[in-house]
């Protein structure tokens, strides 16, 4: 390892031992603030203007209350963020004059609003007996097997065949009965006709 080789450009190499010695010597010392930096402001002084950065003097001992004098309530602390400006119409809180977005209530419909469109309730087709039994088999087969496991029944061949076969048979029946959609392309009652 060559410790004292010159790097290209005529710059002498960095002395690592001296750099480490300077780091160890300055360990634990806070570096000086850069020029133009503002001093740290404690939270008590955040509300003060920028030129009043000096800390407040320590408070004097509270006065001893006199037995015949009425008790005064302690002064209310100033709220941080008192210089926050709200947009016009935005209240300060639930008790504010404008309220918030969650305080909005929709206007009551009146008689003049009768002409708007109300979509009709969709009519679901009536399920036939085959479809009802197919759904019963699709849902009932796994439920039967789950109940058998939870109640620790002996898993016989007919219980397994009924659970698995019911699911597969009901699923196959539902798939076979699905409409193909090819025969309904010519039906003009399913939408706008141009």
C-alpha positions, -999 to +999 in steps of 0.1 A: +000+000+000+014+033-011+006+059+015+023+090+001+016+088-036+005+120-052-029+120-069-033+133-104-034+171-106-006+177-080-029+175-050-011+159-020-029+128-006-051+130+025-034+121+057-059+096+072-042+093+106-043+131+111-080+132+099-089+105+124-070+122+152-090+155+145-123+136+145-115+119+178-103+151+194-135+169+185-158+141+196-187+154+218-182+190+209-210+208+191-199+225+159-203+263+157-234+276+139-229+287+104-228+325+098-263+340+095-280+312+114-307+321+139-304+308+174-326+280+187-361+291+199-377+271+228-414+262+225-424+289+250-411+315+226-426+302+193-454+327+195-431+357+200-420+377+169-387+370+154-369+399+171-380+387+206-359+355+207-345+361+242-359+336+267-384+350+293-371+356+328-380+330+354-414+336+369-416+349+404-431+328+432-469+328+431-485+352+456-499+336+488-537+338+487-552+358+515-580+341+535-605+370+530-596+378+493-616+360+465-596+334+446-586+344+411-585+318+384-551+312+369-545+330+336-554+309+305-523+299+286-519+314+251-528+289+224-500+281+199-508+289+164-529+320+172-517+336+140-534+310+118-556+327+092-586+306+079-600+310+045-632+330+042-662+309+052-642+284+072-650+283+109-625+278+137-642+246+149-675+230+156-685+260+176-672+284+149-694+307+129-689+289+096-688+253+107-668+226+090-674+204+059-689+177+081-715+201+095-732+204+061-768+191+058-784+187+024-813+210+016-848+197+020-865+189-014-893+212-022-924+210-045-906+226-075-880+198-075-905+172-086-893+169-122-860+151-116-855+115-127-858+087-102-845+054-115-868+025-109-858-003-086-842-032-106-863-062-110-844-094-102-855-125-121-873-152-101-850-182-093-864-215-104-862-247-082-831-261-100-811-229-094-822-229-057-810-265-052-778-258-071-770-229-048-779-250-018-754-277-029-726-252-036-729-236-002-741-266+018-714-291+007-685-272+022-706-262+053-714-299+059-677-308+057-668-280+080-695-290+106-682-326+104-647-315+112-657-291+140-679-317+157-653-344+151-677-368+133-663-399+117-655-390+081-674-417+062-674-422+025-710-410+021-703-378+041-673-370+020-692-378-012-722-357-002-700-327+007-676-327-022-701-341-047-727-316-037-703-287-042-691-299-076-726-309-089-741-276-078-712-256-093-715-275-126-753-270-127-749-232-122-722-230-149-743-250-174-774-228-168-756-195-174-770-176-203-747-175-233-755-139-243-754-147-281-792-150-284-799-117-266-779-094-290-809-087-312-832-077-283-840-040-287-855-037-252-820-037-235-810-001-242-812+028-266-820+020-302-805+044-328 
